[in-house]
Amino acid sequence: MSNTQITRPLFDQLMVPNYAPLNMIPVRGEGSRVWDQQDNEYLDLTGGIAVNALGHAHPELVKTLIEQAQKLWHVSNIYTNEPALQLAQKLVDNTFAEKVFFANSGAEANEAALKLARRYAQDNFNKDKTEIIAFHQGFHGRTFFTVTAGGQKSYSDGFGPKPADITHLEYNDLSALEAAISDKTCAVILEPLQGEGGVLPICHQFAIAVRVLCNKHNALMIFDEVQTGMGRTGSLFAYMGLDVTPDIVTSAKALGGGFPISVMLTTTKLAACLTVGTHGTTFGGNPLACAVASKVFDLINTPEMLAGVKQKEKLFRELLDEINSEFSIFKEVRGAGLLLGVVLNEQYQDRAKDFFLASVEQGLLVLVAGANVIRFAPALNISDDEIKQAMAKFKNAIEVVVKG
């Protein structure tokens, strides 16, 4: 194997074909820049899909990781550990939460949230209170329970009988929710800003109404903040800008700044249902992940960093408006903070991938969210100068596509 050339065709030879990666292979990164095997430089507006919230190889995170790696990597949940308790304390001190559960991915955090909601209903109400209400175009992970709760059938079809009692409604449609929710509903799960579903923000009044209806029917309000948590929208968590307090919040992605970790946040009352043995994870809350996440938390949870996210959003929008005044390719820029979606107009329907690929050729890494939305989720500490450079590259990419 040592003589094998590590190139893109090796992926097709060795890997399960559920991904279709680009031809370039990134080998190193620094801040908001990455370099491939040929040493070509790219500006990164993907942030590892909203994960690398402090960019690549942040020196303080590298230092923290090395220090912890020399002490303790893994001890299992037979024990607790200092980094896990330190991170838990920070999360409790800065959110509505009184209890936390650590796992490794957004899907696992959402799996825990959905299991907790069902368990709470079984323990406190009756066996018929099992319905989970979710929303079309939502995304909650890839376990069978969470992918079924997600509102995109293409991800959940083809695997046999699905977990039952999950109802999907239109996002932001209050009348549909009022008609559907009942005393059989144990939880409503939703993203405060649908990421995979096209960077679609929640309507403020809808968020408040969900809270009221959940209270009325003794249902739990679960906010999936896997993509919006940890400063992405300009608040530490997006719920903080919506005048609602959910019963459960999940987060992952940016929490570890690139190191896999997730969390479920909840109250003491709800957490009491998960007694010893009812749920678990081998790696969740391991010292390496928690030490890094604790440093990420310290660096993101400052007034300067969070205010900077909102200021950078403004700059992105101004530059995108300038580009659009010249090329007229999108009908709106939606989203919040540094999770933004450029929605293509009728003339460019289903062509997001063309702009995505043209951007790579210009040395710019962007994302798509469906066939009609180009998505940006850069590092929260990206500089204004890098944003300007990135938008210049994006403009060049657009010109290439528009002129054919």
N, C-alpha and C positions, 0 to 999 in steps of 0.2 A: 504493500500500500504506500510505502514511503516514496516510491518512484512515480506514483500516479500524479498526473498533472491535475491540480484543482482548478477546473474551469466549469463554466455554466453547463455544458453537456453532461457532466458528471451527475448533476442534479437529476436529469431525466433518467439516468442509468440507475441511480441508487434510491431515490426518494419516492414515497407514495405520491401519486400525481394529483393531489388535491390543491396544489398551488401552481401558479404559472409565473415564477419570478422573472424580473427583467434580465437582460443579458449581462449587464454590468454586475460585478460583485463588490460591494463596499468592503474595505479592509481596515480602514481606520477613520476616526472622526475626532473633531475638536470643536467644541461649541456648536454652532449651527452649520458647520461644514463637514463634508465627508469626502474621502478619496477612494477610488476603485483600484483594482489590481494594476491597471495601466497608469495609475497616479493622476487620473483625470479628477478635477475638483468639482464638487457640486454644492450648491446652497440647499440646505435641507429645510423645507417647510412641512415635512411630514411628522417630525418629532417621533418617529417610530410608531405612528398612528397615536399621537397625543400621549406618548409614554415618556419620551426623553424631555421632560419639562424643563430641565436645566442644561439641555444640550448634551453633546457627546463628551465623555471623559472629563467631566467637571472635576477640577483638582481636589476640591474638598470631599467629594464623594469617593474619588479614588483613594484618598488618604484614609477615610473612614473605613472603606472596604478592606484595605490592607491591614489596618490596625485590628479590626475584628477578626480577619482571617487568621491572624497570628494568635488569637485567643481561643475562640470557640465557634465552630461552624454549625453543628447540629446536635441537639440533645434529646429530641422527641418530646411528645407531650406527657411523658411520665414526669417531667420536670417543667418548671417555668424557667425563664431566663431574664437577665437584667435588661437587654435591649428591647425585648417585647414589652416589658412593664413600663419602661421609659416612654416608648412610642404610644402605648395605650393611654398613659397619663396625659400626654400632649393632646391626643384626640378627644379625650373626655373633657379636658380643660377648655377646649376651643370649639366645641360643638354642643348640640343638644344631648349627645349620648351620655349614658351612664355605664354602659357595658360595650365591650368590643370583642369580636371574634376574627382572628387572622386566618387567611387562607393564601392561595398562591396566584389566583387569577380572578378576573371579573366574573367569569362563569361560576366559579366556586363560591364567591361571595353572594351572588344572586341565588344559587342553589340553596345556600344556607338561609337566605332571607325567605325564600318561598317555603322551605320546609318549616321554618319557624312560624310563619303565618298559618300554615295548615295545623301545626301542632298546637298553637295558641287557641285556635278556634275549637279544636277537638277537646282540649283540656277545659275550656271555659264556657263553651256554648253547647253545640250538639254535633252529631256525626254528619249531618247534612250540610254543615257550613263549610263547604270545600271549594266554592267557585273562586277562581282568580280572574280578575279582569285585567287585560293587557291591551295593547294598541297596535293597529296595523303599522307596518314599517318600523316597529320597535325592534331593538336588538338587545338581548340579555345574556348572550354567551352560546356555547356550543354543546353543553351537556344536553341530554335528551329533554330534560325538564325545562331548562332555560331556553333552548332553541325552539321549543314548542310555545313557550310564553312569548318569545319574540314573534313579531307579526309579519314574518316573511316566509311564506310556505316553501319557497324554493330551497330554503335551508333545512326544513324539517321533514319534507316529504321523502318517501322512499325508504324509510327505516322501520316500517311496520306500525303497529298500533301506538298512538301517541298517548302521553299522560292526559288524563281526562279532566273535565271541568275547568277548561281555560276558554274564556270568551274574549274575542278581539273586537274592538270598536275603533271608530275613526278618532285619531288624535285631535284634541282641542274641540271635539264635538260634545258640548255639554248636554244637549237634549238626548243624545244616544246614551250617554252615561246615566242620566236620570232614569231613562226607561229600563236600562239593563240591571243596575245595581239593586240588590235586595238583601234581606237578612241571611240569604244563603251565601253571600259574597264574604270570603274571608280576607281578601286583599285586593288592592288595586296597585299594579306595578307600572311605573312609567319613568321615562327619562325626562329631565327638565329641559333637555335639548336633544332631539333625536339625531344622533351622529351618523350611523350607517344609513338611516332612513332619509338622508338628504339635508342634514344640518337644519332641522326645523325646530324653532324655539317654541316653548310652551307659551300659551296665552296666559297672562298674569291672572285674569279672572277665572280661567279654567283651573289653574293650580289651586286657587282659593276654594273653588266649588268642589274640587275633588276632596279636599280636606273636610269640608262641611258634610258631604255625602258619606264619607267614610265614618265620620263620627256618628252620623244618624243611624247607620246600619252596622255598627260595631265591626267595621272592616279596617284592616291595617293599610296605611298609605306607605308604599315602598318607593323610594326614589333611587333609581339606578343612576348613580353618579360615577360610574366606572370611567367615563370619558370626560365628564364635566367637573369632577372633583379636583381638589388640590390646585386651586387658583386659575383654572382654565378659562373661566368666564369673567374673572376679575373679582370674584368673591372666593373665599377659601373653599366653600361648597356653594353650588348654584342655588340651593334652597334658601340660602341666607339673603338672596336678593329678591325672593318671591313672596315674602310675608307669610310663609307657611312653615310648619315644623312637621316633617314626616315622622312615622313611627319607626321606620327602618331606613337607613341610607347605606348603600354599598359603594365602595370605591376601590380602584385598582390602578391600572395604567401609570399615571404620573406619580402615584404614591411612592414607588420605589425608584423613580427617576431612571428606569431601565432595568432595575433588578426586580424579578418577579415577586410581587406581594399584593395581597388584597385584604380588604377589611369589610366587615359588616358592623355597622354602628346601630345600637338600639337602647332601649330603656331597661332598667332593672326588672320592672314588672314583666315585660315580654321575655327577657333573657331567662327568667326563672323556669320557663318551659323546657329549655334545653339542659336537662339534668345530666349527670355523669353517664356517658355512654350513648347518649341520643344522637350525637353528631361528632364528627372528628375529621382530622386531616393529618397525614404524616409530617409534611413539611411546613404547614402553616405556623407562622410566628417564629420561624427559625432565627437564630441570632444574627446571621449575616444579613438577611433581608431586613430585619427590624432595625439594625444599626444604621444601614444605608437610608432607609425610609425616615428614620428619626432626624438624620441630617438634612434630607430633602425637605422635611416638614419645617425645620428651622429656617431654611433658606427661602422657602416660598411664603411662609406665613409672616410676612412683614408688610407694613403699610406701603412701603416704597415699591415692593415687587407687585403687589396687587393693583396699586394705582397705575403702575407701568403697563400692566396688561391692557387696561382700558385706554390708555394713551396710545399704545401700539395698535389697538383695534381701529382707532380713529385714523391713524396714519395709513393703515392698510385700505380702509374704505375710501379715503381721499385719492390714493394712487389708483385703486381699481376704478373709481369713477372717471378719472382722467383717461385711463385706458379705454373704458367703455364709450366715452364721448367720441373717441376716434374710430372704434371698430364696431360698436353696437352689437355685441354678441351675447350679452346677458341681460336678463330682465330684472334681477335683483341680487344683492349681496345680503345673505341672512346669516344668523348665528349670533354669538356673543363672545366678547373677549377675543381670545386667540383660537377660537374654533369657528371658522368662517366658511361659508359655502357660496360659491358663485353659480347662480342658477342660469343655465343657458336658455336663450329665447327660442321661439318656434323655428327659426331658420337653422339653428344648430342642434336640433333635437337629437338625443342619443349619441352625441359626439364628444362627450366628456373624455373618453379614452384617447381620442385624437389629440386633444390639448395636453393631456397627461404625458403621452409619448413624445410630443413635440417639445415639451418642457424639459424632459430628460436630455434631449439632444442639445438644449441650450445650457445644460449644466444646472438644472433646477429640478428638485424633487418635490412633487405635489401629490395629492391624493384625489380619488374620486369618491363620491357617495351616491351610487346609482349611476345611471347612464347620462343624466343631465346636470349633475352637480360636480364642480371641481372644488375640492375641500383643502383648506389650509389648517394645519395644527402644529405650528412651529414651537420651538422652545420658548418658554415665557421670558427668557432673558436675551432673546435675539435683539441685536442692536438696531436702532433706527436706520443706520447706514446699510446694514444687511437687508433690511426690509426693502429699502430703495433699490438696492442691487437686484434683489430677487424679483421685484416687480418689473424692472427693466428687462430681465431675462424672460419673464412671463409675457411681456408685451411682444418680444421677439418671437416667442413660440406661437402666440396668437396670430401674428402677421403671417407666419409660415402656413398655418392651417387655413386662414381666411383666403390667402392668395393661392392656395392649392399646390 
